[in-house]
Amino acid sequence: MLDKQNRIVAYELLFRSGDMLSAQVTDSARATASVIANALNNVGIKQLIGDPGCPS
């Protein structure tokens, strides 16, 4: 997703199963859980949410 200056400010995470270019969702909760789990496992939480600016 881009801001008014065409800078990337967000990404949309989409469900895909296997090598298919489109989604065939039969269980939306399972598809959502799959997207979240794959994003966390492949990208990592720090990359996904950035620096929250709060001390841990």
Secondary structure by P-SEA (a helix, b strand, c coil): cccccccccbbbbbbbcccccccccccaaaaaaaaaaaaaaccccccccccccccc
